[in-house]
Structure formats: C-alpha cells, structure tokens
Amino acid sequence: MKDLPIRLGPLALLLTVVSICMTVFGILTYATARADMNLAEAYAETVRTRYRLETEAQEYLVRLSDPGEEALPDADGVIREVFRDESGLMLRTGVRLASDGDPVVVEWRFEHEWEEDTSVDVWDGTLPLWDGGNP
C-alpha cells in the first residue's frame, strides 16, 4: 500500500478563514446587541418620563374637579397647563370645565423643547453683492 502525504495547506487555510469569519461575526453580534441594549434603555427612560408627566397631569385633573379648586381659563374658556421634565420633554394640557364642573380634556400633547443651534453659520439662500472685485 502506498502512503499518501497529508496536505494541510488547503485545510489550514480553510480553518483560518472560518475562524476569522466567526470572530468578525461574533464581534458584530456583540456590537449590535450592545447598541440594541442602549437604545432599549433610552426608550425605557422616555416611557418612564412620559408616564411620570401623565401621572402629574392626571393628578392635576383630579384637583380641577374639586369644587374648591379655582383655575383661570383663557379667553376661549380653556384652562391650560404645561408639565415639564428636566430632559426637555413637556406635556401641554388644555381642559375645559363642563357645566357640571367635570373637566373635559381638549388638548393633551407631548412636545420637546427646542432651541436653534446658532453655532453653525447657515447660508440663508442669498448671494453677497459683488462690488467689482474688491474683497
């Protein structure tokens, strides 16, 4: 019987490629799971903030339904109140009191406070006047 030499070159190359692929896929899986976890935590914090603001607003509605509680309505007869969080999220509420004194919600809207970023010079769409080539 003739002894055949075992060639490990192609097998070693295949195992190296498989090892590199598995390592890369493992790193990508870990990075994706980590990003998903961070996103889930941020979403959970947003939901907690929204529920906290809604709880405050509902407690305010209960206080409005008490006969001793007085609130000043706007010119259109709506009592407006804004509940804010330190993260910039706010809940705008508008309540109109019915004839029996029960509050009727006419506005219930979440918003984020927004400030314009003026640190970047933004082109306003106009061209500067040309003065004949003088800078």
ABEGO torsion letter per residue (X at the ends): XBBBBBBAAAAAAAAAAAAAAAAAAAAAAAAAAAAAAAAAAAAAAAAAAAAAAAAAAAAAAAAAABAABBBBBBAAGBBBBBBBBAAGBBBBBBBBBBAAGBBBBABBBBBBBBBBBAABBBBAGBBBBBAGGBX
